[in-house]
Amino acid sequence: MSAFTEAANEAAEAIGHWFSAVYDDLYSLAKASDRAIRDNRGRRDALTDKDLRAIRPAAVGFLDRHHVPEAAGIVLPTGTVDAERGSVEWWRRTGENDAQRVVFNLTPSAAGFYDFQSLEWFTDVVTTGEPTIHGPYLDYAGMDQYILTLMVPFALDGEPVGTAGCDIEVRSLETTMIPILRHIPADAALVSKRDRVIVGNSGRYLVGNRVGDLPKGALRIDIPGTSLGLSLVAAEPLIS
């Protein structure tokens, strides 16, 4: 095995380990949120928005354990809490051991309605029961930041009802991923299942660009341990 191939395989392993740790903890977030909601609801049959607020400690705890994600929480479809709209209980990091609830426009008849139930990160998980990663895409808040949304199934009282997950700004992910990619003596990038660059170690691979066909001698390695369709690509640097 060449040094180039060995370095690429080691990078893929490190990236897979990082994502696996985050997803393992997202499943823990889902379970903790379920317990918190049930404890808050008590013997009542109907859920309320106030019951959902009980997940705050679980969301803040997740964000404290992972410095890259910027927000975390759960997402529930129409009918779970309100017959007319879905529910997004989402908490954004504001400082150490603290977070602020993010408010979305979830009224279908209102301007600026956030129709999350039509988005892949929600529909894919609800349909398949499998974790997913969506992005990079420009954030809903309109701040022109590239975002990744990571989601796992969320069950309430043992019944699958929605998703639990987190948002990651790509620029924050770069602080972890670029040092890994720079160990590869080549132009390299982490690539989504849609063949879009998530993070690259050179100007050859820019965030959001499609990779396309690789040149002769280039590598494409599946990121292990995630089942998310992520891959690492690496090619000899372009000669200027």
Buried (B, 14 or more C-beta within 10 A) or exposed (E): EEEBEEBBBEBBBBBBBBBBEBBEBBBBBBBBBBEBBBEBBEEEEEBEEEBBBBBBEBBBBBBEEBEBBBBBBBBBBBEBBBEEBBBBBBBBBEEEEEBEBBEBEBEEEEEEEBEBBEBBBBBBBBEEEEBBBBBBBEBBEEEEBBBBBBBBBBBBEEEEBBBBBBBBBBEBBBEBBBEBBEEBBBBBBBBBEEBBBBBBBBEBBEBBBEBEEEEEEBBBBBBBBBEBBBBBBBBEEEEE
